[in-house]
Amino acid sequence: MSKKKNFFDKDFIQIFNQVEENGLTYYTQNQQETDDND
């Protein structure tokens, strides 16, 4: 459980930092492009 929590925290922090630096619109557009590539 602890390892999962730490992984989620790192992922969440990375997302938060991207939104803070680039704005929410940029982040959501970037996520849509990533989803299209899968």
All heavy atoms as TSV, in Angstrom:
chain	resi	resn	atom	element	x	y	z
A	1	MET	N	N	0.828	-1.195	0.000
A	1	MET	CA	C	0.000	0.000	0.000
A	1	MET	C	C	0.870	1.255	0.000
A	1	MET	O	O	0.615	2.187	-0.722
A	1	MET	CB	C	-0.910	-0.027	1.244
A	1	MET	CG	C	-1.912	1.100	1.264
A	1	MET	SD	S	-3.165	0.869	0.001
A	1	MET	CE	C	-4.079	2.360	0.197
A	2	SER	N	N	1.896	1.242	0.798
A	2	SER	CA	C	2.784	2.398	0.905
A	2	SER	C	C	3.447	2.710	-0.440
A	2	SER	O	O	3.556	3.861	-0.832
A	2	SER	CB	C	3.846	2.149	1.964
A	2	SER	OG	O	4.706	3.258	2.042
A	3	LYS	N	N	3.890	1.676	-1.140
A	3	LYS	CA	C	4.539	1.896	-2.429
A	3	LYS	C	C	3.565	2.492	-3.437
A	3	LYS	O	O	3.916	3.388	-4.195
A	3	LYS	CB	C	5.102	0.589	-2.968
A	3	LYS	CG	C	6.330	0.120	-2.210
A	3	LYS	CD	C	6.895	-1.156	-2.800
A	3	LYS	CE	C	8.109	-1.613	-2.029
A	3	LYS	NZ	N	8.691	-2.820	-2.567
A	4	LYS	N	N	2.339	2.011	-3.441
A	4	LYS	CA	C	1.343	2.578	-4.342
A	4	LYS	C	C	1.090	4.047	-4.031
A	4	LYS	O	O	0.979	4.865	-4.920
A	4	LYS	CB	C	0.023	1.804	-4.253
A	4	LYS	CG	C	-0.007	0.546	-5.063
A	4	LYS	CD	C	-1.400	-0.038	-5.105
A	4	LYS	CE	C	-1.497	-1.227	-6.022
A	4	LYS	NZ	N	-2.861	-1.727	-6.138
A	5	LYS	N	N	1.007	4.359	-2.757
A	5	LYS	CA	C	0.757	5.732	-2.347
A	5	LYS	C	C	1.888	6.636	-2.838
A	5	LYS	O	O	1.652	7.705	-3.386
A	5	LYS	CB	C	0.620	5.819	-0.831
A	5	LYS	CG	C	0.282	7.202	-0.327
A	5	LYS	CD	C	0.053	7.194	1.175
A	5	LYS	CE	C	-0.380	8.544	1.684
A	5	LYS	NZ	N	0.699	9.529	1.689
A	6	ASN	N	N	3.123	6.229	-2.664
A	6	ASN	CA	C	4.257	7.021	-3.099
A	6	ASN	C	C	4.255	7.210	-4.610
A	6	ASN	O	O	4.544	8.292	-5.104
A	6	ASN	CB	C	5.571	6.378	-2.660
A	6	ASN	CG	C	5.799	6.493	-1.169
A	6	ASN	OD1	O	5.215	7.344	-0.509
A	6	ASN	ND2	N	6.648	5.634	-0.630
A	7	PHE	N	N	3.934	6.175	-5.345
A	7	PHE	CA	C	3.874	6.276	-6.802
A	7	PHE	C	C	2.815	7.275	-7.219
A	7	PHE	O	O	3.053	8.130	-8.056
A	7	PHE	CB	C	3.567	4.902	-7.416
A	7	PHE	CG	C	3.370	4.986	-8.903
A	7	PHE	CD1	C	4.460	5.105	-9.745
A	7	PHE	CD2	C	2.098	4.953	-9.448
A	7	PHE	CE1	C	4.286	5.196	-11.114
A	7	PHE	CE2	C	1.912	5.046	-10.816
A	7	PHE	CZ	C	3.013	5.162	-11.653
A	8	PHE	N	N	1.644	7.193	-6.601
A	8	PHE	CA	C	0.572	8.115	-6.935
A	8	PHE	C	C	0.963	9.540	-6.601
A	8	PHE	O	O	0.727	10.448	-7.364
A	8	PHE	CB	C	-0.713	7.737	-6.191
A	8	PHE	CG	C	-1.826	8.717	-6.418
A	8	PHE	CD1	C	-2.527	8.710	-7.608
A	8	PHE	CD2	C	-2.148	9.662	-5.463
A	8	PHE	CE1	C	-3.542	9.630	-7.839
A	8	PHE	CE2	C	-3.155	10.583	-5.681
A	8	PHE	CZ	C	-3.856	10.569	-6.874
A	9	ASP	N	N	1.603	9.726	-5.445
A	9	ASP	CA	C	2.019	11.065	-5.036
A	9	ASP	C	C	2.979	11.672	-6.055
A	9	ASP	O	O	2.825	12.820	-6.444
A	9	ASP	CB	C	2.683	11.034	-3.658
A	9	ASP	CG	C	1.670	10.792	-2.539
A	9	ASP	OD1	O	0.452	10.898	-2.801
A	9	ASP	OD2	O	2.104	10.496	-1.416
A	10	LYS	N	N	3.970	10.909	-6.490
A	10	LYS	CA	C	4.919	11.421	-7.487
A	10	LYS	C	C	4.206	11.779	-8.779
A	10	LYS	O	O	4.472	12.812	-9.387
A	10	LYS	CB	C	6.006	10.383	-7.763
A	10	LYS	CG	C	7.014	10.240	-6.641
A	10	LYS	CD	C	8.070	9.217	-7.010
A	10	LYS	CE	C	9.067	9.010	-5.894
A	10	LYS	NZ	N	10.075	8.009	-6.247
A	11	ASP	N	N	3.316	10.922	-9.227
A	11	ASP	CA	C	2.570	11.162	-10.458
A	11	ASP	C	C	1.709	12.409	-10.325
A	11	ASP	O	O	1.681	13.254	-11.215
A	11	ASP	CB	C	1.696	9.936	-10.751
A	11	ASP	CG	C	1.396	9.797	-12.228
A	11	ASP	OD1	O	2.247	10.191	-13.048
A	11	ASP	OD2	O	0.310	9.279	-12.538
A	12	PHE	N	N	1.047	12.534	-9.201
A	12	PHE	CA	C	0.185	13.681	-8.960
A	12	PHE	C	C	0.989	14.969	-8.894
A	12	PHE	O	O	0.601	15.990	-9.464
A	12	PHE	CB	C	-0.599	13.473	-7.663
A	12	PHE	CG	C	-1.589	14.557	-7.397
A	12	PHE	CD1	C	-2.798	14.585	-8.067
A	12	PHE	CD2	C	-1.308	15.562	-6.482
A	12	PHE	CE1	C	-3.721	15.587	-7.832
A	12	PHE	CE2	C	-2.216	16.574	-6.241
A	12	PHE	CZ	C	-3.425	16.586	-6.918
A	13	ILE	N	N	2.128	14.918	-8.240
A	13	ILE	CA	C	2.989	16.103	-8.147
A	13	ILE	C	C	3.473	16.517	-9.534
A	13	ILE	O	O	3.507	17.699	-9.870
A	13	ILE	CB	C	4.176	15.828	-7.196
A	13	ILE	CG1	C	3.657	15.736	-5.753
A	13	ILE	CG2	C	5.241	16.911	-7.306
A	13	ILE	CD1	C	4.669	15.194	-4.771
A	14	GLN	N	N	3.826	15.558	-10.351
A	14	GLN	CA	C	4.280	15.869	-11.709
A	14	GLN	C	C	3.160	16.544	-12.505
A	14	GLN	O	O	3.393	17.532	-13.199
A	14	GLN	CB	C	4.729	14.579	-12.401
A	14	GLN	CG	C	5.313	14.827	-13.776
A	14	GLN	CD	C	5.785	13.541	-14.434
A	14	GLN	OE1	O	5.501	12.448	-13.945
A	14	GLN	NE2	N	6.490	13.657	-15.525
A	15	ILE	N	N	1.949	16.008	-12.407
A	15	ILE	CA	C	0.797	16.611	-13.080
A	15	ILE	C	C	0.574	18.024	-12.575
A	15	ILE	O	O	0.410	18.963	-13.354
A	15	ILE	CB	C	-0.466	15.748	-12.871
A	15	ILE	CG1	C	-0.333	14.421	-13.620
A	15	ILE	CG2	C	-1.710	16.497	-13.325
A	15	ILE	CD1	C	-1.385	13.398	-13.252
A	16	PHE	N	N	0.597	18.192	-11.269
A	16	PHE	CA	C	0.384	19.503	-10.680
A	16	PHE	C	C	1.419	20.493	-11.183
A	16	PHE	O	O	1.089	21.624	-11.568
A	16	PHE	CB	C	0.432	19.407	-9.152
A	16	PHE	CG	C	0.272	20.732	-8.482
A	16	PHE	CD1	C	-0.986	21.287	-8.325
A	16	PHE	CD2	C	1.377	21.431	-8.019
A	16	PHE	CE1	C	-1.142	22.519	-7.708
A	16	PHE	CE2	C	1.233	22.661	-7.405
A	16	PHE	CZ	C	-0.032	23.202	-7.254
A	17	ASN	N	N	2.678	20.082	-11.230
A	17	ASN	CA	C	3.738	20.979	-11.696
A	17	ASN	C	C	3.550	21.360	-13.155
A	17	ASN	O	O	3.764	22.511	-13.539
A	17	ASN	CB	C	5.111	20.329	-11.493
A	17	ASN	CG	C	5.519	20.308	-10.035
A	17	ASN	OD1	O	5.030	21.089	-9.236
A	17	ASN	ND2	N	6.412	19.405	-9.691
A	18	GLN	N	N	3.137	20.421	-13.991
A	18	GLN	CA	C	2.900	20.723	-15.403
A	18	GLN	C	C	1.770	21.724	-15.559
A	18	GLN	O	O	1.866	22.655	-16.358
A	18	GLN	CB	C	2.568	19.442	-16.174
A	18	GLN	CG	C	3.776	18.578	-16.405
A	18	GLN	CD	C	3.439	17.312	-17.166
A	18	GLN	OE1	O	2.272	17.028	-17.424
A	18	GLN	NE2	N	4.434	16.550	-17.529
A	19	VAL	N	N	0.696	21.542	-14.793
A	19	VAL	CA	C	-0.427	22.467	-14.860
A	19	VAL	C	C	0.003	23.844	-14.365
A	19	VAL	O	O	-0.324	24.865	-14.969
A	19	VAL	CB	C	-1.630	21.944	-14.047
A	19	VAL	CG1	C	-2.716	23.007	-13.944
A	19	VAL	CG2	C	-2.193	20.677	-14.686
A	20	GLU	N	N	0.760	23.869	-13.294
A	20	GLU	CA	C	1.214	25.138	-12.720
A	20	GLU	C	C	2.112	25.883	-13.708
A	20	GLU	O	O	1.994	27.094	-13.884
A	20	GLU	CB	C	1.958	24.875	-11.423
A	20	GLU	CG	C	2.322	26.155	-10.677
A	20	GLU	CD	C	2.985	25.857	-9.353
A	20	GLU	OE1	O	3.841	24.955	-9.283
A	20	GLU	OE2	O	2.646	26.546	-8.384
A	21	GLU	N	N	2.994	25.182	-14.389
A	21	GLU	CA	C	3.940	25.809	-15.311
A	21	GLU	C	C	3.277	26.191	-16.632
A	21	GLU	O	O	3.553	27.255	-17.183
A	21	GLU	CB	C	5.110	24.871	-15.591
A	21	GLU	CG	C	6.031	24.702	-14.402
A	21	GLU	CD	C	7.131	23.684	-14.679
A	21	GLU	OE1	O	7.337	23.313	-15.851
A	21	GLU	OE2	O	7.787	23.258	-13.711
A	22	ASN	N	N	2.439	25.324	-17.156
A	22	ASN	CA	C	1.954	25.476	-18.529
A	22	ASN	C	C	0.490	25.855	-18.629
A	22	ASN	O	O	0.025	26.233	-19.701
A	22	ASN	CB	C	2.179	24.170	-19.309
A	22	ASN	CG	C	3.642	23.769	-19.295
A	22	ASN	OD1	O	4.517	24.583	-19.523
A	22	ASN	ND2	N	3.903	22.511	-19.000
A	23	GLY	N	N	-0.239	25.713	-17.538
A	23	GLY	CA	C	-1.667	26.002	-17.556
A	23	GLY	C	C	-2.486	24.752	-17.803
A	23	GLY	O	O	-2.022	23.778	-18.396
A	24	LEU	N	N	-3.710	24.765	-17.339
A	24	LEU	CA	C	-4.580	23.594	-17.434
A	24	LEU	C	C	-4.926	23.255	-18.878
A	24	LEU	O	O	-4.958	22.100	-19.259
A	24	LEU	CB	C	-5.858	23.843	-16.621
A	24	LEU	CG	C	-6.816	22.661	-16.532
A	24	LEU	CD1	C	-6.136	21.464	-15.881
A	24	LEU	CD2	C	-8.055	23.045	-15.736
A	25	THR	N	N	-5.128	24.267	-19.707
A	25	THR	CA	C	-5.476	24.029	-21.111
A	25	THR	C	C	-4.364	23.265	-21.819
A	25	THR	O	O	-4.615	22.287	-22.511
A	25	THR	CB	C	-5.732	25.359	-21.838
A	25	THR	OG1	O	-6.731	26.068	-21.128
A	25	THR	CG2	C	-6.208	25.130	-23.260
A	26	TYR	N	N	-3.126	23.692	-21.616
A	26	TYR	CA	C	-1.997	23.006	-22.229
A	26	TYR	C	C	-1.939	21.556	-21.773
A	26	TYR	O	O	-1.757	20.647	-22.560
A	26	TYR	CB	C	-0.688	23.712	-21.869
A	26	TYR	CG	C	0.543	22.942	-22.294
A	26	TYR	CD1	C	1.015	23.039	-23.594
A	26	TYR	CD2	C	1.206	22.104	-21.404
A	26	TYR	CE1	C	2.121	22.324	-24.000
A	26	TYR	CE2	C	2.315	21.382	-21.803
A	26	TYR	CZ	C	2.773	21.490	-23.103
A	26	TYR	OH	O	3.859	20.772	-23.494
A	27	TYR	N	N	-2.120	21.338	-20.468
A	27	TYR	CA	C	-2.025	19.977	-19.927
A	27	TYR	C	C	-3.104	19.073	-20.514
A	27	TYR	O	O	-2.826	17.957	-20.925
A	27	TYR	CB	C	-2.122	20.009	-18.394
A	27	TYR	CG	C	-2.176	18.623	-17.812
A	27	TYR	CD1	C	-1.029	17.845	-17.766
A	27	TYR	CD2	C	-3.371	18.085	-17.357
A	27	TYR	CE1	C	-1.064	16.561	-17.261
A	27	TYR	CE2	C	-3.408	16.799	-16.847
A	27	TYR	CZ	C	-2.264	16.048	-16.805
A	27	TYR	OH	O	-2.309	14.781	-16.324
A	28	THR	N	N	-4.337	19.559	-20.575
A	28	THR	CA	C	-5.424	18.722	-21.088
A	28	THR	C	C	-5.217	18.427	-22.571
A	28	THR	O	O	-5.474	17.317	-23.022
A	28	THR	CB	C	-6.800	19.372	-20.857
A	28	THR	OG1	O	-6.793	20.693	-21.362
A	28	THR	CG2	C	-7.145	19.408	-19.379
A	29	GLN	N	N	-4.720	19.379	-23.330
A	29	GLN	CA	C	-4.431	19.128	-24.748
A	29	GLN	C	C	-3.334	18.076	-24.879
A	29	GLN	O	O	-3.400	17.179	-25.705
A	29	GLN	CB	C	-4.007	20.420	-25.442
A	29	GLN	CG	C	-5.161	21.370	-25.672
A	29	GLN	CD	C	-4.712	22.695	-26.258
A	29	GLN	OE1	O	-3.523	22.994	-26.292
A	29	GLN	NE2	N	-5.656	23.478	-26.702
A	30	ASN	N	N	-2.313	18.179	-24.039
A	30	ASN	CA	C	-1.207	17.242	-24.067
A	30	ASN	C	C	-1.692	15.839	-23.720
A	30	ASN	O	O	-1.277	14.856	-24.329
A	30	ASN	CB	C	-0.117	17.704	-23.094
A	30	ASN	CG	C	1.183	16.979	-23.313
A	30	ASN	OD1	O	1.518	16.615	-24.413
A	30	ASN	ND2	N	1.914	16.779	-22.236
A	31	GLN	N	N	-2.590	15.711	-22.745
A	31	GLN	CA	C	-3.121	14.414	-22.357
A	31	GLN	C	C	-3.954	13.807	-23.493
A	31	GLN	O	O	-3.890	12.619	-23.741
A	31	GLN	CB	C	-3.976	14.538	-21.095
A	31	GLN	CG	C	-3.169	14.751	-19.846
A	31	GLN	CD	C	-2.211	13.597	-19.583
A	31	GLN	OE1	O	-1.006	13.743	-19.750
A	31	GLN	NE2	N	-2.715	12.468	-19.195
A	32	GLN	N	N	-4.718	14.609	-24.179
A	32	GLN	CA	C	-5.526	14.105	-25.297
A	32	GLN	C	C	-4.629	13.557	-26.391
A	32	GLN	O	O	-4.892	12.507	-26.963
A	32	GLN	CB	C	-6.428	15.216	-25.831
A	32	GLN	CG	C	-7.570	15.552	-24.899
A	32	GLN	CD	C	-8.374	16.753	-25.358
A	32	GLN	OE1	O	-7.977	17.447	-26.281
A	32	GLN	NE2	N	-9.480	17.014	-24.704
A	33	GLU	N	N	-3.529	14.245	-26.691
A	33	GLU	CA	C	-2.592	13.764	-27.703
A	33	GLU	C	C	-1.967	12.440	-27.270
A	33	GLU	O	O	-1.834	11.518	-28.064
A	33	GLU	CB	C	-1.498	14.804	-27.948
A	33	GLU	CG	C	-2.011	16.042	-28.661
A	33	GLU	CD	C	-0.954	17.123	-28.791
A	33	GLU	OE1	O	0.230	16.848	-28.463
A	33	GLU	OE2	O	-1.300	18.228	-29.194
A	34	THR	N	N	-1.629	12.328	-25.994
A	34	THR	CA	C	-1.045	11.092	-25.479
A	34	THR	C	C	-2.055	9.943	-25.573
A	34	THR	O	O	-1.707	8.842	-25.978
A	34	THR	CB	C	-0.619	11.282	-24.001
A	34	THR	OG1	O	0.290	12.378	-23.935
A	34	THR	CG2	C	0.055	10.050	-23.469
A	35	ASP	N	N	-3.308	10.218	-25.244
A	35	ASP	CA	C	-4.342	9.186	-25.328
A	35	ASP	C	C	-4.554	8.741	-26.774
A	35	ASP	O	O	-4.784	7.574	-27.037
A	35	ASP	CB	C	-5.665	9.709	-24.762
A	35	ASP	CG	C	-5.607	9.893	-23.241
A	35	ASP	OD1	O	-4.673	9.345	-22.620
A	35	ASP	OD2	O	-6.469	10.590	-22.703
A	36	ASP	N	N	-4.457	9.650	-27.723
A	36	ASP	CA	C	-4.632	9.297	-29.134
A	36	ASP	C	C	-3.524	8.380	-29.624
A	36	ASP	O	O	-3.742	7.560	-30.499
A	36	ASP	CB	C	-4.659	10.567	-29.996
A	36	ASP	CG	C	-5.916	11.390	-29.775
A	36	ASP	OD1	O	-6.897	10.855	-29.220
A	36	ASP	OD2	O	-5.946	12.583	-30.166
A	37	ASN	N	N	-2.352	8.503	-29.059
A	37	ASN	CA	C	-1.203	7.689	-29.488
A	37	ASN	C	C	-1.293	6.259	-28.981
A	37	ASN	O	O	-0.649	5.374	-29.534
A	37	ASN	CB	C	0.108	8.324	-29.010
A	37	ASN	CG	C	0.407	9.628	-29.725
A	37	ASN	OD1	O	-0.096	9.882	-30.827
A	37	ASN	ND2	N	1.233	10.473	-29.122
A	38	ASP	N	N	-2.047	6.006	-27.949
A	38	ASP	CA	C	-2.129	4.649	-27.390
A	38	ASP	C	C	-2.857	3.670	-28.273
A	38	ASP	O	O	-3.697	3.916	-29.011
A	38	ASP	CB	C	-2.816	4.672	-26.014
A	38	ASP	CG	C	-1.867	5.241	-24.960
A	38	ASP	OD1	O	-0.650	5.341	-25.252
A	38	ASP	OD2	O	-2.351	5.560	-23.868
